Amino acid sequence: MRLCGVAMAGLTIFAFAGCGSSATLPTASYSPGNVAAEAMTMYDANKDGKLDAAELKKCPGLAGSLAEIDTNNDKAIDAGEIAARIASYTTSGTKFRDAPTRVVRRGNPVAGVTVTLEPEKFMLGAIKPASGVSNESGEVTMQTEGVSFPGAQIGFYQITVSQKTASGKVLGVEVAPSNRVNVVIDLDK
């Protein structure tokens, strides 16, 4: 089920370094131009060459990173800005990050909730999903398919959860080399 009702808290993503060899990391093959073109095809409903606030509501991963991606400060994202962001992934040297997530209800931690980071479709299969189940503290350790240690690949994701929440809001997140993210999923909202 799609995440319904999410609160985002100040995010904390820590670099995941020194765990496993680079041979154990899934290889992400980012094509910045192709990813940007696909995002524009999928979300630029008015065909003006940029994604405004209304269009970004359909892509929560990009919407959540608007401030970082919008380099010309026009409150919209164009294909060049998306391509530049994707290109930054390959130049950063960071391929994998921890993606701390917490699930709460009425302010209390909730155990047993499966949370999945589903790659945004415009990522064109460059990254794999990551998922985990909340423990008694509500904390979720994300595990990427086919990887023996925790974390997620760099890219844009939508978040799905296994329990219904109060509203229909869908949360997205960018796991990026430079951002600090800590996602709090509030099942009451």
N, C-alpha and C positions, 0 to 999 in steps of 0.2 A: 504494500500500500504506500502511496505517496505520503510524505511527511506532512502532517496537518498540525499547525500550531507550533511554532518554533521561536525560541528566543536565542539570540546570539549574544554571547558575552565577549568581553575583551579576549582576543584570541591568542593562543600560545602554541605555535608550532615550532618544535625544536628540530634542528638539523639532525638527521639520522646518519651518523658517520661511524665508520669503523666496524660495522656489523656485517659480516659476510663479505665475500669478494665481489667485485663488480660483475664477475661472471654469473653470480646468482641473481643479480638484478634483472628484471624483465627490461628488454630494450624498448624504449619509447622512440618511435620514429616520427618526430614532429615535422610536418610540412607547413611552415607558418602561412604561406600564401593560400594553400588549400584549406587549412583550418579556418582562416579568416573569411575566405570566399564562402565556405559552407555556413558559417555563422550568419553572414549577411543574407544568404539565400533563405535560411530558415527563419530569421527574425526580423528582417527589414521589410515590414508589411507595406509601408508607404513608398518603398523604393527610392528613398532620398539619399541613400549611400551612408546612412548612419543609424545607429540604434539609440533611440531616445528612451526616456523613462518608461513610457507605456510599452514599448517593444521589449525592453529589458525585463519587464515583469514575467515574460515567458521564458526567460533564461536567468534563473537566480544566481548561477555561478558567475556570469559576467556582471550582473547587477551588483553583486556584493563586492566586486573589485573595480567598480566604476572609477573611484577616486585614484586608484593606482594606474589604470589603463588610459584614462582620459587625459592625455598629455597636453592637448590644446585648450583644456578647461572650458569646453562648450557644453558640458553636461550630457554628452552623448559619446558613443564609441563608433569609430569608423573602421573599415577593413585594415587600413594601415596601422592603426593603434593595436588592433588584435594581433596582426602579424608580428609587430614589434614585440608584444608581450610574449608570444609563443617563441619567437627567436631568442628572447632573453633566457628561456629555459635551457637551451642548448649551450649558451655561452657561460652560464653560471657555474657549471660543473656539478650542481646538485641534481640528483636524479630521483631522490627518494626522501620523504620527510615523515616524521611522526605526525599523526593527525588526531590529537586528543579530543575526545568527545565525551559528553556527560548527559545522562537522561534523568530528568526529574519530574515529579508530579507533586503539586502543592508544596513545592520547595524541598521535597524529600527525594533522595536517590531512588531510582527504580531499577531493580535487577531483572535480568531475563529478556531484555528488549534487544532484538537484532537491528543493528543500524548498518546500512550499506551506502557506500559512496559509489554511485553509478556514473561512469564517465558521461559527460554531456555528448549528445550525438554529433555535434559539430567537431568533436575531437577526432573523428574518423578512425576510431579503433587504435589510436596511438597509445592509449593507456588502458590498464585493466581495472576492474572493480576491486574495491577493498571493503571488508566488512568485519564486524565483531559483535559480541553480545555483552550487554552491560552487566557488570558485577554488582555485588551488594552495596557498593559505594556509588553506583550509577555510572561508573567509568567504563568506557569502551576502548579497547585496544584494537585498532584497525589492522587487518591482515590482508595483504594483496594476494590475489589468486596466484598460486605457483611460487610464492616466495616464503622462505623459511623463517623470516624475522618480521616484526611488526612495522607498519608504515604504509604510505600510499605514494604512488608515482606523482610527479609534478603534472598538474593539469586542472581542468575544470570538471566539477562533479555536481550532480543533484543528489540529495540525501533522501533515502527511503527508510521507513521504520516499520517494525512488525506490529505495533499497537496503534490503534486509532487515537487521534488527538481531537481537541475541541473545534479547531477551525480548518480551513482548507489551504492554508499557506504552505507553499513548497519552498524549502530551503536549498540553497546551492552554496557551494564553497569552492574557492580556488586554493589548491595546495600549490604554493609557489616557492621558489627559492628564497624570496625576500620577505614574505609576509609571516605574521605571527597569528595563528588561528587557534581558538579553543571554542568548539561548537557546543552550546548547551541546548538540548532539545527538551522543551517544556511541554509535557503531554497535556497540560491544562489550557494551553493557548491555541 
